[in-house]
């Protein structure tokens, strides 16, 4: 599995005054674009069994903990939990392109399930508007083999929330 990552330079120009002297300064920070997750199943002999691309787009500041995805293996099913633009919910097929209009206000927590044959199911777990904050994926913790705890950030001061995701293995 992998994800395309691009660093985008963001330059800020500002003025700094020291007494009667004013200097113009600039600072460059880097945003990160997380695009398209690719998952490939490789047989023990090294042959590719199947490969799927999950269209997504998320731009995050360099210091953000909301980016990328969390992989979870439960039984024979593989899951990915990630933040994305709400309009990208219906994008699951090869050749579709994710919306580039990502902001916290139009973001949601998505889940993708890929079974042992490479079949993909995609769903929305919750949104920024539903919980009043962002899902901090890099702070996630697996509580046991089938429960993921995700902190919710950027809420009212002094408030802490967690989202719980329960995974159930498919019946064989």
Wavefront OBJ file of the C-alpha trace (Angstrom):
o trace
v 0.000 0.000 0.000
v 1.110 3.521 -0.591
v -0.066 7.089 -0.988
v 1.094 9.895 -3.276
v 2.541 12.748 -1.248
v 3.508 16.149 -2.665
v 5.067 19.011 -0.703
v 3.706 22.446 -1.668
v 5.804 25.534 -0.747
v 3.739 28.273 0.937
v 5.648 31.566 1.270
v 4.497 34.269 3.686
v 5.870 37.824 3.437
v 5.678 40.092 6.469
v 7.175 43.311 7.858
v 9.259 43.457 10.994
v 9.959 46.760 12.769
v 12.860 47.565 15.100
v 12.526 51.145 16.290
v 12.630 53.328 13.150
v 13.783 50.467 10.876
v 11.296 48.245 9.064
v 12.449 45.130 7.241
v 10.474 42.937 4.899
v 10.964 39.266 5.605
v 9.564 36.077 4.183
v 9.144 32.554 5.480
v 8.444 29.383 3.522
v 6.438 26.572 5.053
v 5.268 23.473 3.246
v 1.764 22.100 2.980
v 1.342 18.420 2.145
v -1.012 17.041 -0.479
v -2.062 13.449 0.178
v -3.518 11.892 -2.961
v -4.781 8.475 -4.030
v -4.086 5.444 -1.888
v -2.945 2.348 -3.810
v -3.260 -1.156 -2.349
v -1.780 -4.183 -4.109
v -2.086 -7.873 -3.228
v 0.992 -9.924 -4.079
v 0.896 -13.740 -4.116
v 3.599 -15.731 -2.272
v 5.292 -16.373 -5.659
v 5.599 -12.615 -6.299
v 2.776 -12.235 -8.860
v 0.357 -9.336 -8.544
v -3.094 -10.710 -7.702
v -4.924 -7.371 -7.842
v -4.314 -3.664 -7.328
v -6.833 -0.935 -6.447
v -6.528 2.845 -6.341
v -8.687 4.763 -3.873
v -9.148 8.333 -5.187
v -8.647 10.954 -2.473
v -7.233 14.426 -1.960
v -6.290 16.115 1.261
v -4.105 19.164 1.803
v -2.665 19.543 5.278
v -0.233 21.990 6.855
v 3.210 20.574 7.579
v 2.449 20.406 11.303
v -0.925 18.691 10.862
v -1.734 15.386 12.533
v -4.912 14.887 10.495
v -3.222 13.615 7.366
v -2.712 10.317 5.586
v -4.495 7.111 6.611
v -4.620 4.377 9.235
v -4.465 0.761 7.950
v -6.280 -2.001 9.860
v -6.295 -5.740 9.140
v -9.321 -7.551 10.597
v -9.743 -11.207 9.637
v -9.315 -11.458 5.844
v -10.440 -7.862 5.299
v -8.195 -4.818 4.994
v -9.510 -1.411 6.092
v -8.232 2.129 5.666
v -9.537 5.068 7.681
v -8.688 8.540 6.358
v -9.787 12.183 6.080
v -11.025 13.454 2.719
v -13.368 15.892 0.972
v -17.030 14.882 1.443
v -17.623 15.132 -2.319
v -15.132 12.280 -2.845
v -17.349 9.736 -1.069
v -18.754 8.310 -4.305
v -15.352 7.947 -5.985
v -14.284 4.299 -5.876
v -13.609 3.255 -9.454
v -10.340 3.375 -11.349
v -10.009 6.506 -13.466
v -12.011 8.851 -11.221
v -10.254 11.911 -9.847
v -10.709 13.332 -6.382
v -11.906 16.871 -5.744
v -9.053 19.223 -4.912
v -11.257 21.486 -2.773
v -10.269 20.254 0.702
v -11.001 22.326 3.799
v -11.879 21.264 7.325
v -15.456 22.475 6.825
v -16.049 20.052 3.925
v -14.013 17.159 5.338
v -15.074 13.804 6.654
v -13.694 10.606 8.120
v -13.902 7.854 5.509
v -13.523 4.096 5.744
v -12.626 1.764 2.887
v -12.913 -2.003 3.170
v -11.010 -4.195 0.717
v -11.731 -7.925 0.859
v -9.328 -10.738 -0.042
v -10.446 -10.570 -3.708
v -9.795 -6.808 -4.056
v -13.465 -5.743 -3.892
v -13.824 -2.210 -2.484
v -16.541 -0.742 -0.258
v -16.321 2.922 0.802
v -18.377 4.767 3.408
v -18.456 7.961 5.458
v -18.025 7.461 9.218
v -18.509 11.080 10.324
v -17.780 14.675 9.305
v -16.084 17.744 10.735
v -19.521 19.361 11.116
v -20.914 16.317 12.964
v -18.246 16.365 15.689
v -17.126 20.007 15.626
v -13.489 19.149 15.034
v -10.894 17.325 12.954
v -9.948 13.672 13.220
v -6.300 13.331 14.313
v -5.294 10.107 12.552
v -1.643 10.221 13.564
v -2.780 10.114 17.207
v -4.923 7.004 16.671
v -4.543 3.932 18.850
v -5.765 0.360 18.356
v -7.428 -0.627 21.645
v -7.638 -4.285 20.688
v -7.739 -6.255 17.450
v -10.988 -4.645 16.298
v -11.338 -1.166 17.864
v -9.605 2.042 16.722
v -9.652 5.167 18.908
v -9.186 8.479 17.031
v -8.742 11.831 18.856
v -10.875 14.753 17.628
v -9.005 18.085 17.671
v -9.612 21.822 17.095
v -12.683 21.918 19.287
v -13.705 24.305 22.060
v -10.935 24.864 24.590
v -10.833 22.211 27.279
v -12.989 19.760 25.330
v -11.621 16.396 24.275
v -13.500 13.865 22.177
v -12.607 10.542 20.674
v -14.150 8.687 17.787
v -14.314 4.895 18.097
v -14.329 2.672 15.026
v -15.298 -0.978 15.532
v -14.184 -3.537 12.947
v -15.968 -6.840 12.486
v -14.329 -9.666 10.514
v -16.320 -11.028 7.580
v -17.829 -14.452 7.993
v -15.995 -17.068 5.913
l 1 2 3 4 5 6 7 8 9 10 11 12 13 14 15 16 17 18 19 20 21 22 23 24 25 26 27 28 29 30 31 32 33 34 35 36 37 38 39 40 41 42 43 44 45 46 47 48 49 50 51 52 53 54 55 56 57 58 59 60 61 62 63 64 65 66 67 68 69 70 71 72 73 74 75 76 77 78 79 80 81 82 83 84 85 86 87 88 89 90 91 92 93 94 95 96 97 98 99 100 101 102 103 104 105 106 107 108 109 110 111 112 113 114 115 116 117 118 119 120 121 122 123 124 125 126 127 128 129 130 131 132 133 134 135 136 137 138 139 140 141 142 143 144 145 146 147 148 149 150 151 152 153 154 155 156 157 158 159 160 161 162 163 164 165 166 167 168 169 170 171 172
